[in-house]
Amino acid sequence: MNDRSGTRACRLQLRPHIAALLLLLLAACTAEPDYALGTLEYDRITLPAPAAERIVDIAVREGERVEAGARILSLEHVRGDAELAAARAEVANRREALDELRNGARAETLDQARANVAAAQAQAREARAYFQRLRPLGSQQLVSAADVDRARAASGNAEAQVAAARAALAELRNGVRPEQVAQGEAALVAAEARLQAQAFATGRLDVVAPRAGRIDSLPYRLGDQAPVGAPLAVMLVGEAPFARVHVPEPLRAGIEVGDRATVLVGADGERRHAGRVRMIRNEPAFTPYYALAGEDAARLSYLAEVELEDAGDLPAGLPLRVVFDGGR
């Protein structure tokens, strides 16, 4: 075999190895990254407008840290204070009405009822006496039968007035019924509940921080009148920030809640923090899975959150990468 034929044979033997090496290099260049990209975030809470009132004071600035219970802004109190005063007056009215029921009739009212009984009895005696005088005359036909009948009716009516006056006096002596007292108590409880609800609603006109955190944004300015439910303030809260990342489909199967991870914060990734996966979605964040097949399925991504450890007071919105270490 000459040298030329030997060289050709060596080339033929090397071709499969070269092709395999090129395929490996191409696969390495196109392999999916073993990390997920995202941003640094905090838990956000929104403080909605409790009423459509004008903003009269703003006590904080965007980016400022506040403690729980700190006043953030105040809405106009004129209408709320008036409704609160009306609710208090209603409670006072119901309470006095209940006390009146429990205390019963006054002595002067009882004396008036006794006087009414005495007056009715006097009128009854006069009507009875007149009827007794007129009846014999009627039998002798000295007066008409109609006059006798009218005298009899007047005597009976006077006796009925006596019975009514005595019943009214007995009612005052016996006091109110237990059912009336129960109704008064229920009305007072309802009025107190309305007062409590109105006091709560009026107190909410001073918007306070429900948790310690940082003011992220104040959408409205002094003098604005936001509609009910509109966000008056957005706060960033939580003990530590977390990384919100989009996990590529090839990495999704190997990630579970509780897995350890390394978070590289910043564009250069120089700040490294240990983390733990606290949430990962089961559904893809973008294109529905049933619309993709084959190589397109690798383009799916799944929203995940990785809680950072010892992150300090890093600002929200920083870019980052998360490398999933696996294990717990």
C-alpha positions as CSV (number, residue, x, y, z in Angstrom):
1,M,0.0,0.0,0.0
2,N,1.5,3.4,-1.0
3,D,1.5,6.5,1.3
4,R,-1.4,8.1,-0.6
5,S,-3.8,5.2,-0.1
6,G,-2.8,5.0,3.6
7,T,-3.5,8.6,4.2
8,R,-6.9,8.3,2.5
9,A,-7.8,5.3,4.6
10,C,-6.9,7.2,7.8
11,R,-9.1,10.1,6.7
12,L,-12.0,7.7,6.1
13,Q,-11.6,6.3,9.6
14,L,-11.4,9.8,11.3
15,R,-14.5,11.1,9.6
16,P,-17.0,9.4,11.9
17,H,-15.1,10.6,15.0
18,I,-14.9,14.2,13.7
19,A,-18.6,14.1,13.0
20,A,-19.4,12.9,16.5
21,L,-17.2,15.5,18.0
22,L,-18.9,18.3,16.0
23,L,-22.3,17.0,17.1
24,L,-21.2,17.1,20.8
25,L,-19.9,20.7,20.4
26,L,-23.1,21.7,18.7
27,A,-25.2,20.2,21.4
28,A,-23.1,21.9,24.1
29,C,-23.6,25.2,22.3
30,T,-27.4,24.8,22.0
31,A,-28.0,23.2,25.4
32,E,-30.5,24.8,27.7
33,P,-29.1,26.9,30.5
34,D,-29.1,25.3,34.0
35,Y,-30.3,28.5,35.6
36,A,-33.5,30.7,35.6
37,L,-33.7,34.4,35.1
38,G,-35.8,36.9,37.0
39,T,-35.9,39.8,39.4
40,L,-35.8,40.5,43.1
41,E,-39.2,41.1,44.6
42,Y,-41.0,41.6,47.9
43,D,-44.5,40.6,48.9
44,R,-46.8,43.5,48.0
45,I,-50.0,44.6,49.8
46,T,-52.4,47.2,48.5
47,L,-54.3,49.6,50.8
48,P,-57.6,50.4,49.1
49,A,-59.7,53.6,49.6
50,P,-62.4,52.9,52.2
51,A,-64.5,55.8,51.0
52,A,-64.7,58.3,48.1
53,E,-63.2,61.2,50.2
54,R,-60.6,63.8,49.4
55,I,-57.0,63.2,50.5
56,V,-56.2,65.9,53.1
57,D,-52.8,64.7,54.3
58,I,-50.0,62.4,53.2
59,A,-47.6,61.5,56.0
60,V,-45.0,59.4,54.1
61,R,-43.0,59.4,50.9
62,E,-42.4,56.7,48.4
63,G,-39.5,54.5,49.4
64,E,-39.8,55.3,53.1
65,R,-39.8,52.5,55.7
66,V,-42.7,52.5,58.1
67,E,-43.7,50.4,61.1
68,A,-47.0,48.6,61.6
69,G,-49.7,51.1,62.6
70,A,-47.9,54.1,61.2
71,R,-50.3,56.6,59.5
72,I,-49.8,56.8,55.8
73,L,-52.4,59.3,54.7
74,S,-55.7,60.8,55.9
75,L,-59.0,61.3,54.1
76,E,-61.5,64.0,54.8
77,H,-63.5,63.3,58.0
78,V,-66.4,65.7,57.8
79,R,-69.0,63.2,56.5
80,G,-67.6,60.3,58.6
81,D,-67.7,62.4,61.8
82,A,-71.3,63.5,61.2
83,E,-72.4,59.9,60.6
84,L,-70.6,58.8,63.7
85,A,-72.3,61.5,65.8
86,A,-75.7,60.5,64.4
87,A,-75.0,56.8,65.4
88,R,-74.0,57.9,68.9
89,A,-77.2,59.9,69.3
90,E,-79.2,56.9,68.2
91,V,-77.5,54.8,70.8
92,A,-78.3,57.3,73.5
93,N,-81.9,57.5,72.4
94,R,-82.3,53.8,72.5
95,R,-80.7,53.5,75.9
96,E,-82.9,56.2,77.4
97,A,-86.0,54.5,75.9
98,L,-85.0,51.2,77.4
99,D,-84.5,52.9,80.8
100,E,-87.9,54.4,80.6
101,L,-89.4,50.9,79.9
102,R,-87.6,49.4,82.9
103,N,-88.4,52.2,85.3
104,G,-92.1,52.1,84.6
105,A,-94.7,54.9,85.0
106,R,-93.9,58.0,87.0
107,A,-95.9,58.9,90.2
108,E,-97.5,61.8,88.4
109,T,-98.7,59.6,85.6
110,L,-100.3,57.2,88.2
111,D,-102.0,60.2,89.9
112,Q,-103.4,61.3,86.6
113,A,-104.7,57.8,85.9
114,R,-106.4,57.8,89.4
115,A,-107.9,61.2,88.7
116,N,-109.3,59.9,85.4
117,V,-110.9,56.9,87.3
118,A,-112.5,59.3,89.8
119,A,-113.8,61.6,87.1
120,A,-115.3,58.6,85.2
121,Q,-116.9,57.3,88.3
122,A,-118.5,60.7,89.0
123,Q,-119.9,60.9,85.5
124,A,-121.2,57.3,85.9
125,R,-123.0,58.2,89.1
126,E,-124.6,61.2,87.6
127,A,-125.7,59.3,84.5
128,R,-127.0,56.4,86.6
129,A,-128.9,58.8,88.9
130,Y,-130.5,60.6,85.9
131,F,-131.5,57.3,84.4
132,Q,-133.1,56.2,87.7
133,R,-135.1,59.4,88.0
134,L,-136.2,59.3,84.4
135,R,-137.3,55.6,84.3
136,P,-140.4,56.0,86.5
137,L,-141.5,59.0,84.5
138,G,-141.2,57.0,81.4
139,S,-143.4,54.2,82.8
140,Q,-146.1,56.9,83.7
141,Q,-145.7,58.2,80.1
142,L,-144.7,61.6,81.5
143,V,-141.6,61.5,79.3
144,S,-141.0,59.9,76.0
145,A,-139.6,56.4,75.7
146,A,-136.7,57.8,73.5
147,D,-135.6,60.0,76.4
148,V,-135.5,57.0,78.7
149,D,-133.5,55.0,76.2
150,R,-131.0,57.9,75.8
151,A,-130.6,58.1,79.6
152,R,-130.0,54.3,79.8
153,A,-127.4,54.5,77.0
154,A,-125.6,57.4,78.7
155,S,-125.5,55.5,82.0
156,G,-124.0,52.4,80.3
157,N,-121.5,54.5,78.4
158,A,-120.4,56.1,81.7
159,E,-119.9,52.7,83.3
160,A,-117.7,51.7,80.3
161,Q,-115.6,54.8,80.8
162,V,-115.0,53.8,84.4
163,A,-113.9,50.4,83.3
164,A,-111.5,51.8,80.7
165,A,-110.0,54.3,83.2
166,R,-109.5,51.5,85.8
167,A,-107.8,49.3,83.1
168,A,-105.4,52.1,82.2
169,L,-104.5,52.6,85.9
170,A,-103.9,48.8,86.3
171,E,-101.7,48.8,83.2
172,L,-99.5,51.6,84.7
173,R,-99.3,49.8,88.0
174,N,-98.3,46.5,86.5
175,G,-95.6,48.1,84.3
176,V,-94.5,47.2,80.8
177,R,-94.6,43.7,79.4
178,P,-91.3,41.7,79.3
179,E,-91.6,41.5,75.6
180,Q,-91.5,45.3,75.3
181,V,-88.3,45.3,77.4
182,A,-86.8,42.6,75.2
183,Q,-87.6,44.7,72.1
184,G,-86.0,47.7,73.7
185,E,-82.9,45.8,74.5
186,A,-82.7,44.4,71.0
187,A,-83.1,47.9,69.5
188,L,-80.2,49.1,71.7
189,V,-78.0,46.3,70.7
190,A,-78.7,47.0,67.0
191,A,-77.9,50.7,67.5
192,E,-74.6,49.9,69.3
193,A,-73.7,47.6,66.4
194,R,-74.3,50.3,63.9
195,L,-72.2,52.7,66.0
196,Q,-69.4,50.2,66.1
197,A,-69.5,49.7,62.4
198,Q,-69.6,53.5,61.8
199,A,-66.7,54.1,64.2
200,F,-64.7,51.4,62.3
201,A,-65.5,53.0,59.0
202,T,-64.6,56.5,60.2
203,G,-61.4,55.2,61.8
204,R,-60.3,53.8,58.4
205,L,-60.3,57.3,57.0
206,D,-56.9,57.5,58.6
207,V,-55.0,54.9,56.4
208,V,-52.4,53.1,58.5
209,A,-49.8,50.4,57.6
210,P,-51.0,47.0,58.5
211,R,-47.5,45.6,58.6
212,A,-44.0,47.0,58.8
213,G,-42.5,47.5,55.3
214,R,-41.6,50.1,52.7
215,I,-43.9,52.4,50.8
216,D,-43.5,51.3,47.1
217,S,-45.9,53.8,45.5
218,L,-48.6,56.4,46.3
219,P,-50.8,56.5,43.2
220,Y,-52.8,59.6,44.3
221,R,-51.6,63.0,45.4
222,L,-52.8,65.5,48.0
223,G,-56.3,66.8,47.1
224,D,-57.2,63.8,44.9
225,Q,-60.5,62.0,45.5
226,A,-60.0,58.3,44.8
227,P,-63.0,56.1,44.1
228,V,-63.9,53.4,46.7
229,G,-61.5,50.4,46.4
230,A,-58.8,52.3,44.4
231,P,-55.2,51.7,45.7
232,L,-54.2,54.6,47.9
233,A,-50.8,53.0,48.7
234,V,-48.8,49.9,47.8
235,M,-46.3,48.5,50.3
236,L,-43.4,46.0,50.1
237,V,-43.5,43.8,53.1
238,G,-41.9,40.6,54.4
239,E,-38.8,39.5,56.4
240,A,-36.7,38.8,53.3
241,P,-37.0,39.4,49.5
242,F,-37.5,36.6,47.1
243,A,-36.5,35.9,43.5
244,R,-39.3,35.7,41.0
245,V,-38.0,33.7,38.1
246,H,-39.2,31.8,35.0
247,V,-38.0,28.2,35.1
248,P,-37.3,26.7,31.6
249,E,-39.1,23.6,30.8
250,P,-36.0,21.3,30.8
251,L,-35.4,22.2,34.5
252,R,-39.0,22.0,35.7
253,A,-39.1,18.3,36.4
254,G,-36.1,18.5,38.8
255,I,-37.5,21.3,41.0
256,E,-39.8,21.0,44.0
257,V,-40.9,23.3,46.7
258,G,-38.3,23.3,49.5
259,D,-35.3,22.7,47.2
260,R,-32.1,24.6,47.8
261,A,-30.9,27.2,45.3
262,T,-28.2,29.8,44.8
263,V,-29.3,33.3,43.8
264,L,-26.9,35.5,41.9
265,V,-28.1,39.1,42.3
266,G,-27.2,41.8,39.8
267,A,-26.2,41.9,36.2
268,D,-22.7,40.7,37.1
269,G,-24.0,38.1,39.6
270,E,-21.3,38.9,42.1
271,R,-23.7,39.0,45.1
272,R,-24.5,35.3,46.0
273,H,-27.3,34.4,48.4
274,A,-28.6,31.0,49.5
275,G,-32.2,30.4,48.9
276,R,-35.0,27.9,49.0
277,V,-37.9,27.3,46.5
278,R,-41.1,28.4,48.1
279,M,-43.4,28.2,45.1
280,I,-43.5,26.9,41.6
281,R,-46.4,26.9,39.3
282,N,-47.7,23.8,37.6
283,E,-49.0,25.6,34.6
284,P,-46.7,27.4,32.1
285,A,-46.5,31.1,32.3
286,F,-46.8,31.9,28.6
287,T,-48.0,29.7,25.7
288,P,-50.4,26.9,26.8
289,Y,-48.8,23.5,26.9
290,Y,-51.3,21.9,24.6
291,A,-50.4,24.4,21.8
292,L,-46.7,23.2,21.8
293,A,-45.1,20.0,20.7
294,G,-41.7,18.6,20.0
295,E,-38.9,21.1,20.3
296,D,-41.3,24.0,20.9
297,A,-42.3,22.5,24.2
298,A,-38.8,23.3,25.5
299,R,-39.7,27.0,25.2
300,L,-42.3,26.7,28.1
301,S,-41.4,28.4,31.3
302,Y,-42.9,28.1,34.8
303,L,-43.2,30.9,37.3
304,A,-41.3,30.2,40.6
305,E,-40.4,32.0,43.7
306,V,-37.1,31.4,45.6
307,E,-36.9,33.0,49.1
308,L,-33.5,34.5,49.9
309,E,-31.6,34.0,53.1
310,D,-29.5,36.8,54.7
311,A,-30.4,39.1,51.8
312,G,-30.3,42.2,54.0
313,D,-32.1,45.3,52.6
314,L,-31.7,44.8,48.9
315,P,-34.0,46.9,46.7
316,A,-36.7,45.4,44.6
317,G,-36.4,45.0,40.9
318,L,-32.7,43.9,40.7
319,P,-32.0,41.4,37.9
320,L,-30.8,38.0,39.1
321,R,-30.1,34.4,38.2
322,V,-31.1,31.3,40.2
323,V,-29.1,28.1,40.1
324,F,-31.0,25.2,41.5
325,D,-28.7,23.1,43.7
326,G,-31.3,20.3,44.2
327,G,-32.0,18.6,47.5
328,R,-33.3,20.2,50.7
